[in-house]
């Protein structure tokens, strides 16, 4: 069986990218492909500016436009959590839209 997990790329600016932080990001984003199997790459950019922590996520999806999520919070782990939730919602929406479009195509063929 082929491993369908997306590649997770993590980078940071103005914040130390510790192994603990890498592990948190990898764990939280590790199973996100269960919402949309065409997900190929997850790019996570962490940065700190003006007492806020930012988590920007770019989801690279086969055959679709990239999905960009940007979250700012006072705590970095909170920013990561909110970004994961937003990614899950976006991927669910995208999957539902794709399913609806394929149903419309089938209906047009049947008529």
Secondary structure, DSSP 4 states (H G I P E B T S, - for coil): ----PPEEEEEEESS---HHHHHHHHHHHTTGGGS-TTEEEEEEEEEEETTEEEEEEEEEETTS--EEEEEEESSHHHHHHHHHHHHHHHHHHHHHHHHHHHHHHHHHHH-
